Amino acid sequence: MSERKEKTKEFVDELAKVATVSPKALAIIDGPLRVTYEELMNQVNELAVALQQAGLRSGDRVALVAENSAEYLVTAFAVWRAHAVLVTIYPSSTVSTLGHCLNSSDPVLVFVNESSFDSVRQAVPDWPVALISDPSVPPVRKAAKETPADVRDSLALICYTSGTTSYPKAVMVSTKTLYHGASAYSESWHLGPSDRTVVSLPMAWLYGLNTTSMATLLRGGTVIPLRRSRPSMLIDAIVEHKATFLPGVTTMFAKLVQHLDGLDSRPDLSSLRFCLSAGEPRNEHAFDRWTAYTGVPVFDNYSASECYPLVTYDPQADPAPVPGSAGKVVPGSELRVVDRNGNDVEPGEVGEGLSRSPGLMLGYWEDAEQTRAAMTNDGWYRTKDLVRVDESGFVYVVGRLSDMIIRGGSNVSPAEVERVVREHPGVRDVSVVGLPDDTYGQRVVAAVVPDSSVTFDSTSIAEFCSKHLPSYMVPNDYIPVQELPQSKTTGKVDRRQVTAILEANRTTATSS
């Protein structure tokens, strides 16, 4: 038996063991649908057989373009059960992006839900497309592209990064990584059979599929998939199903707090025991308000699809998150902090984070050049994040190298500025970007979502920032906006859209 088959069976086999021990335990709650572990494994096995009867061969690629659901998980696990490679693509992708991802990965079959069917059909008119809600599987096509020999025995997943200005990169993930990721996270967060996890994070994202859903199922818990991260839907799911684990992004928690502020009565959220944010800088102001409502702090998780797990919290070892910190490096993973020359910086100093773990990617699909650029010669992944590590081992993500604003020769980290601006009582949220400046190269501009309870006062915010930031980091302008634009795929703040909005604002102001 090949290594790929052995490794692919690791997660599904462990899932089968859970089903053997607790066959009647709830694995998934999807609206009115209740799926036990026994039913989940039966559906996975039946679909795997149907795929093989449709012509699916070991190592073939199968794409999944669908919103979160019980069927999504069944389909993903069945593809692995059939020893094939899963390709996950965000259902919110444009037809152009869908076409790029599908033609690049060249799957033999595309699974969709109803809302994605027309877009996928436009992207690949002649390919076999199957609805995940339909038990019948059409005959698969023959892929034109062979899986590279160096990854053929280990590749299990191709997932796409949430690119915005260019086509997303296709990350190749091994079967070993998938199992290790789910296992490491479930151990760090002490997940168990009594846990119920609300997953509104898109399952096309490793955070939604592996980090949270698979980690929960590996320990016999229950996954509650949601199609959207709307505050009302999240609150209803927590209350109705007595959810214990709520993972999300920072923006999601900020919106939840705003939603709770507007309710006449407080919902019962006492079932929650663990809340987690990832993918964005921490918003301590919003997190503190969430804790005041629920009694549960928001912990953090920091990693990349290319290398995970990396940094998170063990809530038993550290019951309260350290303000501004993403947590500590998880056992088995490594983090180096280096200067621009690749030399390790002194403890407490800021530099680029380099990571290495059992969850290191196999590379980017069909992109050897990007793969080489993402890695050091000695095998470390370049995170392109600016980080620092304090004396106690807590890791702080200062910002992205690509987001760095250069103002008069000085480097300004938007995340550091945002952290201070959010502390002003008149600010609910903020995003900081750099705009062109004839004198200093770039000017620091803050898009501010004012707190609805006060009148927006840019002078007061500027004075506050002057007291808490070096002069070169103080924003030149504070522009009020009703809300910050979000990525359609991950729900994170889209900094590029913020830049476009502020540039348009400046152009309008200048022309008037």
Secondary structure, 3 states (H helix, E strand, C coil): CCHHHHHHHHHHHHHHHHHHHCCCCEEEEECCEEEEHHHHHHHHHHHHHHHHHCCCCCCCEEEEECCCCHHHHHHHHHHHHCCCEEEECCCCCCHHHHHHHHHHHCCCEEEECHHHHHHHHHHCCCCCEEECCCCCCCCCCCCCCCCCCCCCCCEEEEEECCCCCCCCCEEEEEHHHHHHHHHHHHHHCCCCCCCEEEECCCCCCHHHHHHHHHHHHHCCCEEEECCCCCHHHHHHHHHHHCCCEEEECHHHHHHHHHHHHCCCCCCCCCCCCEEEEECCCCCHHHHHHHHHHHCCCEEEEEEECCEEEEEECCCCCCCCCCCCCCEEECCCCEEEEECCCCCECCCCCCEEEEEECCCECCEECCCHHHHHHHECCCCCEEEEEEEEECCCCCEEEEEEHHHCEEECCEEECHHHHHHHHHCCCCEEEEEEEEEEECCCEEEEEEEEEECCCCCCCHHHHHHHHHHHCCHHHCCCEEEECCCCCECCCCCCECHHHHHHHHHHHHHHHHHC
